[in-house]
């Protein structure tokens, strides 16, 4: 036992290592399987470029991908695709596009590094990177530095924006001392970002107050708190956010109030008590929209198999904490009629009859009720015939199995009798004579059975056909 215990860590380590190797191998295989597809897509893309004949674009794509000049290689490839798109000026157009693309490549790289707070000197590390060396990318330090300057400005603008959005005052010195900050500080970009963030901060304060139904007079509290932090106050930004959201606040309340027994008169008192501006037009519109939806939904729900209950619903509206509006009758009636028409169909009656489901035929129009009742009964009749047909089909399968068994037994018996007749050396003994007589009787019995089974199968097949014809005829008559 100790020896086995000593070996267990080794086995576990080996198993773990094997599992890691297997996972790496699977990833490698998956990548290798993707290579042909990637190469195919690249080739198709290059062929499409050749067919467009835009050599400035082809050159720009190579330069933007960090590739060196490849005009001759591109020309040879395109000559096999569409040589008519290769013109004397193609080389010059390719060169112009490549120059622009190469500049874009280094510009993007520099801007990304600037945004990531990397030093301008990081260009030297980029030059030695695997990406540049493998592609043999021609260098363009000027484009890199141009992109880096803009990326550096982006960094400081974003930094200032975050400070302003957090409700903190502008602190250039503090921002410069932050860990990981770039050596080059852009005060203009920081200030611009902070101003935008500060505006968004006040706008968000206004939005949050309005969203919670807090009066805009609360701005005075925010101003005092900001002044205590030496923070620039932007009252116009606060009011912009508050004014935009207060309408949505009243809309949300109206939507909920309409089906909870509250109306504009209650909200007027509520708004006055809280010192909150009431957007009556927006409230009324949303309140009415919600009730229009409610009465439409009520008519839709009642229309599918229920009687027309508008009067009962209107008289019970107060108990349900809803309101009757001018459009109530029209909305309910239209919705009820639509659903009632969808409910009172011959197809529904027939299908529900087949599944033995009830149908409220009395809610349908009087001229249609007789046909619906007939279709409902027809569905039940069809289902009853279908059950008989299924029973008949099972018996038919059983009789066919019996017929095949009789045919096999008869074939074996006749083969045995033929062998006995063909056997010239078979002695004419009483025993053999009895065997022959018994075989004759058995053959006669089997032939009688076969005849009976054939007759029975024919009868069952005819019955199955009649069942099918009856069901189809009943369905046609019911849906006509």
KOLVEXPA-244155 format. One record per residue (C-alpha): residue in one letter; x, y, z. Coordinates in steps of 0.25 Angstrom, whole numbers, padded with zeros to 4 digits, always signed. Each point is the difference from the previous one (the first is absolute). Layout:
REM KOLVEXPA-244155
aXYZ...
***
This chain:
REM KOLVEXPA-244155
x+0000+0000+0000x+0011+0010+0003x+0006-0002-0013x-0013+0003-0007x-0003+0012+0008x+0014+0005-0004x-0003-0002-0015x-0013+0008+0001x+0005+0014-0001x+0008-0004-0012x-0012-0006-0007x-0008+0012+0003x+0011+0009-0006x+0001-0008-0012x-0015-0001-0002x-0001+0016+0001x+0012+0002-0009x-0006-0010-0011x-0013+0008+0001x+0007+0013-0002x+0007-0006-0012x-0012-0005-0006x-0008+0013+0002x+0012+0007-0007x+0000-0010-0011x-0015+0002-0002x+0001+0015-0001x+0012-0002-0010x-0008-0009-0009x-0012+0009+0000x+0009+0012-0004x+0006-0009-0011x-0014-0004-0005x-0003+0015-0001x+0012+0004-0008x-0005-0005-0013x-0013+0007+0002x+0007+0013+0003x+0009-0001-0012x-0012-0003-0009x-0007+0012+0005x+0013+0009-0002x+0001-0005-0014x-0015+0003-0003x+0002+0014+0006x+0012+0002-0009x-0007-0005-0012x-0011+0010+0003x+0010+0011+0001x+0005-0004-0014x-0013+0001-0006x-0003+0014+0005x+0013+0005-0006x+0002+0010+0011x+0015+0000+0001x+0000+0011+0010x-0009-0008+0009x+0009-0012-0002x+0012+0007+0004x-0007+0007+0012x-0004-0014+0005x+0014-0005+0000x+0006+0012+0006x-0011+0001+0011x+0002-0015+0003x+0015+0003+0003x+0005-0007-0013x+0011+0005-0008x-0001+0004-0015x-0006-0012-0008x-0004+0006-0013x+0007-0010-0009x-0005-0012+0008x-0014+0006+0000x+0001+0003-0015x+0003-0014-0003x-0011-0005+0008x-0010+0009-0006x+0004-0003-0014x-0005-0014+0002x-0013+0005+0005x-0003+0012-0009x+0011+0006-0008x-0008+0010-0006x+0000+0008+0013x+0015+0001+0000x+0003+0014-0007x+0013+0008-0002x-0003+0009+0012x-0003-0011+0009x+0014-0001+0006x-0001+0015+0004x-0014-0001+0006x+0005-0012+0008x+0011+0008+0005x-0008+0012+0004x-0010-0010+0007x+0011-0007+0007x+0006+0013+0005x-0013+0004+0006x-0002-0014+0006x+0013-0001+0006x-0002+0014+0007x-0013-0005+0005x+0006-0012+0006x+0010+0007+0008x-0010+0011+0004x-0009-0010+0006x+0011-0007+0007x+0005+0013+0006x-0014+0005+0004x-0003-0014+0007x+0014+0002+0008x-0003+0014+0003x-0014-0004+0006x+0006-0011+0008x+0009+0010+0007x+0013-0005-0007x+0012+0009-0002x+0003+0006-0013x+0013-0008+0000x-0008-0013+0000x+0001+0002-0015x+0014-0007+0000x-0006-0012+0007x-0011-0001-0011x+0011+0000-0010x+0006-0012+0006x-0013-0007+0002x-0003-0014-0006x-0012+0006-0008x+0009+0011-0007x+0012-0010-0002x-0009-0011-0006x-0007+0009-0010x+0012+0008-0003x-0008+0012+0002x+0007+0013-0006x+0002+0010+0012x-0007+0013+0001x+0003+0007+0013x-0006+0013-0004x-0014-0006-0002x+0002-0008+0013x+0003+0013+0008x-0012+0007-0006x-0009-0011+0004x+0006-0001+0014x-0002+0015+0002x-0015-0002-0002x+0000-0012+0008x+0006+0007+0012x-0010+0011-0001x-0011-0011+0000x+0006-0005+0012x+0000+0013+0008x-0014+0004-0006x-0006-0013+0006x+0007+0001+0013x-0005+0014+0001x-0014-0005-0004x+0000-0010+0011x+0004+0010+0011x-0011+0009-0005x-0011-0011-0001x+0004-0004+0014x-0004+0014+0006x+0015+0003+0003x+0006+0014-0003x+0011+0001-0010x+0014-0004+0005x+0011+0001-0010x+0011-0003+0010x-0007-0011+0006x-0003-0007-0014x+0015+0001-0004x+0004-0007+0013x-0009-0012-0002x+0007-0013-0001x+0002-0004-0015x-0003+0014-0005x+0008+0004-0013x+0012+0009+0002x-0006+0010-0011x-0012+0007+0006x-0011+0007-0008x-0006+0010+0008x-0010+0005-0011x-0005-0014-0002x-0001-0003+0015x-0008+0013+0001x-0009-0003-0012x-0003-0014+0006x-0003+0005+0014x-0009+0011-0006x-0008-0011-0007x+0000-0009+0012x-0005+0011+0009x-0011+0004-0009x-0004-0015-0001x+0001+0000+0016x-0010+0011+0002x-0009-0005-0011x+0000-0014+0006x-0004+0006+0014x-0012+0007-0007x-0004-0013-0006x+0001-0008+0013x-0008+0010+0007x-0011+0000-0010x+0000-0015-0002x-0003-0001+0015x-0011+0011+0000x+0009+0010+0008x-0003+0015-0003x+0011+0008-0008x+0000+0010+0012x+0009-0011+0006x+0011+0006-0009x+0003+0010+0012x+0005-0012+0008x+0009-0005-0011x+0006+0014-0002x+0003+0001+0015x+0007-0013+0000x+0008+0003-0013x+0004+0013+0006x+0006-0007+0012x+0008-0008-0009x+0004+0012-0009x-0007-0007-0012x-0005+0008-0012x-0015+0001+0000x-0008-0001-0013x-0014+0003+0003x-0004-0001-0015x+0005-0014-0001x-0008-0004+0012x-0013+0006-0005x+0003-0007-0014x+0000-0013+0007x-0011+0002+0009x-0009+0006-0010x+0002-0011-0010x-0003-0011+0011x-0011+0006+0007x-0010-0003-0012x+0004-0014+0000x-0002-0001+0015x-0014+0005-0001x-0002-0010-0012x+0004-0012+0009x-0009+0005+0011x-0012+0002-0010x+0002-0014-0006x-0001-0006+0014x-0011+0009+0005x-0010-0003-0011x-0001-0015+0005x+0001+0003+0015x-0011+0010+0002x+0008+0013-0001x-0002+0012-0009x+0004+0014-0003x-0008+0006+0011x+0007-0008+0010x+0014+0003-0006x-0003+0015+0000x-0001+0000+0015x+0012-0010+0001x+0009+0009-0009x-0005+0013+0008x+0003-0006+0013x+0014-0004-0004x+0003+0013-0008x+0002-0008-0013x-0003+0005-0013x-0011-0009-0007x+0000-0002-0015x-0015-0002-0001x+0000-0002-0016x+0010-0011+0001x-0007-0006+0012x-0014+0000-0007x+0006-0006-0013x+0007-0011+0007x-0012-0003+0010x-0010-0001-0012x+0010-0009-0008x+0000-0010+0012x-0015+0000+0001x-0001-0002-0015x+0009-0012+0001x-0008-0005+0012x-0013+0000-0007x+0006-0006-0012x+0006-0011+0008x-0014-0002+0007x-0007-0001-0013x+0010-0010-0005x+0000-0009+0012x-0016+0000+0000x-0001-0002-0015x+0006-0014+0000x-0011-0009+0005x-0006+0010+0010x-0013+0008-0002x+0000+0015-0003x+0002+0006+0014x+0002+0015-0002x-0011+0005+0009x+0004-0009+0011x+0015+0004-0001x-0004+0015-0001x-0009-0001+0013x+0011-0007+0007x+0011+0009-0004x+0001+0007+0013x+0002-0013+0007x+0011-0004-0010x+0007+0014+0003x-0001+0004-0015x-0008+0011-0007x-0010+0000-0011x+0005+0010-0011x-0007+0005-0013x+0006-0011-0009x-0003-0011+0010x-0012-0005-0008x+0006+0000-0014x+0013-0006+0005x-0006-0012+0008x-0010-0002-0011x+0010-0001-0012x+0009-0009+0008x-0011-0009+0004x-0005-0001-0014x+0014-0003-0005x+0002-0011+0010x-0014-0006-0001x+0001-0001-0015x+0014-0007+0002x-0007-0010+0011x-0013-0003-0008x+0006-0007-0012x-0004-0014-0006x+0014-0004+0001x+0001+0003+0015x-0014-0008+0002x+0005-0012-0008x+0014-0001+0007x-0006+0002+0014x-0010-0011-0003x+0011-0009-0004x+0007+0003+0013x-0013-0001+0008x+0001+0014+0005x-0012+0009+0003x-0003+0012-0009x-0009+0012+0005x-0008+0000-0013x-0010+0009+0007x+0009+0012+0000x+0001-0001-0016x-0009+0007-0009x-0014-0006-0001x+0001-0004-0015x+0013-0007+0002x-0004-0008+0012x-0006-0012-0008x+0012-0002-0009x+0009+0001+0012x-0008-0011+0008x+0000-0008-0013x+0015+0001-0001x+0002-0003+0015x-0008-0012-0001x+0007-0004-0013x+0014+0001+0007x-0005-0010+0011x-0005-0009-0011x+0013+0000-0008x+0008-0003+0013x-0009-0012+0003x+0002-0005-0014x+0015+0002+0001x+0000-0008+0013x-0008-0011-0008x+0010+0001-0011x+0012-0001+0009x-0006-0013+0006x-0003-0005-0014x+0014+0003-0004x+0006-0008+0012x-0009-0012-0004x+0005+0001-0014x+0014+0000+0004x-0003-0013+0009x-0007-0007-0012x+0012+0003-0009x+0010-0006+0010x-0009-0012+0001x-0001-0001-0015x+0015+0001-0002x+0002-0011+0011x-0010-0009-0007x+0007+0002-0014x+0013-0004+0006x-0006-0013+0007x-0007-0003-0013x+0013+0002-0008x+0008-0009+0009x-0011-0011+0000x-0001+0000-0015x+0015-0001-0002x+0000-0012+0010x-0011-0006-0008x+0008+0002-0013x+0013-0006+0005x-0008-0012+0004x-0006-0002-0014x+0014+0002-0006x+0006-0010+0009x+0001-0013-0009x+0006-0008+0012x-0011+0004+0010x-0007-0014+0004x-0015-0001-0001x-0002-0003+0015x-0013+0002+0008x+0008+0011+0008x+0003+0008-0013x-0014-0002-0005x-0005+0006+0013x+0010+0011-0001x-0005+0004-0014x-0014+0000+0004x+0003+0009+0012x+0007+0009-0008x-0011+0001-0010x-0010+0003+0011x+0010+0011+0006x+0001+0006-0014x-0015+0001-0002x-0001+0006+0014x+0011+0010-0003x-0007+0004-0014x-0013+0002+0007x+0007+0009+0010x+0007+0008-0011x-0013+0001-0007x-0007+0005+0012x+0011+0010+0004x+0000+0006-0014x-0015+0002+0000x+0001+0006+0014x+0012+0009-0004x-0008+0005-0012x-0011+0003+0008x+0008+0008+0010x+0007+0008-0011x-0013+0004-0006x-0005+0004+0014x+0012+0009+0002x-0002+0006-0013x-0015+0003+0003x+0004+0006+0014x+0010+0009-0007x-0010+0004-0011x-0011+0003+0011x+0010+0009+0008x+0003+0008-0012x-0014+0001-0004x-0005+0004+0014x+0011+0011+0001x-0003+0006-0014x-0015+0001+0004x+0003+0006+0014x+0010+0011-0006x-0009+0003-0012
***
